[in-house]
Amino acid sequence: MNNYETVFILNPVLSENQIEEAVQKYEKFLTSKGGSIINKENWGLKKLAYPIQNKKSAFYHLFQYTALGETINELEISFLRDERVMRYLTVKLDKHSLAWAEKRVKKNELKKASNVKN
């Protein structure tokens, strides 16, 4: 099992329910193929650097997970077939990237904890 990160962007015209449904679909897909989700982040609606499909913004999501190599091919094929997904990028994490990702997760947890206290 290898460590991966996938960032995918969803069409901005989707409702909150449709976005949650799409995220859950891919989360279930990974777990059904024997993978495990380490971290998932919703980065929200962001402005795109350039228009994609005549859209100037999109909903960004990140998954950090472990999975087999064959699973990545199947995941990317399902991204291509889903009209809700505008773009995606999957990266295999090496030991340095994995350490950086762990720091990012801890930083986000601290930020959430400080927001709860305030």
Secondary structure, DSSP 4 states (H G I P E B T S, - for coil): -EEEEEEEEE-TT--HHHHHHHHHHHHHHHHHTT-EEEEEEEEEEEEEEEEETTEEEEEEEEEEEEE-HHHHHHHHHHHHH-TTEEEEEEEE--HHHHHHHHHHHHHHHHHHHHHHH-
